[in-house]
C-alpha cells in the first residue's frame, strides 16, 4: 500500500509540473519575446576605411517579425553626427539625400549598400583604419534599439562573407 501511495504522489507531482509549465509565460522559452532587438538581425555590416573625417556604414538588417518596421536613426561612438542617406541618380548625376526613416518590411531585409541606402558618419573624431571597429546603435520604430560593433575594412569594399557573398 505504501508503494502505491508513493507512485500516486509521484504521478500527481509530475502532472502538476506539466500543468504549471503549460500555463507558464512563453517568454522564458523564447528569448526573442523578451529581447525585442533579437527580432531584428544584423546579417552583415562594414565601414570602408575613410580617407577623410566622413565615413559610410553599410548594413543589412533582417526582420524576423511579422510586423513591418522603420529605421529611424543611428548613432556611433566616433561622432555626434550620424545621418541616414540614400544615393540616387538625378539627371545623370549621382546625389545623396538625407532621409528621415528607412522601411524594413515584415519578414524581409533592409539592404544598405554603396549606391543605395547607407549611414553617414560625419566629422569622425578619430582616424578609422582597417581592423578597427565602431560601436553603433540603430533605433527602430517598433523594435527599439539594436547595438553592435561594425568592423572597418579596407576601402576597396566589403569584407569576405558579407552580403555580397550570398
Secondary structure, DSSP 8 states (H G I E B T S, - for coil): -HHHHHHHHHHHHHHHHHHHHHHS-GGGT-HHHH-GGGGEEEEEEEEE--SSS-EEEEEEEEE-SSS-EEEEEEEETTBSEEEEEEEEEETTEEEEEE-S-EEE-TT-EEEB-TTSEEEEEES-SS---TT-EEEEEEEETTTEEEEEEEEEE-TTS--TTSGGG-
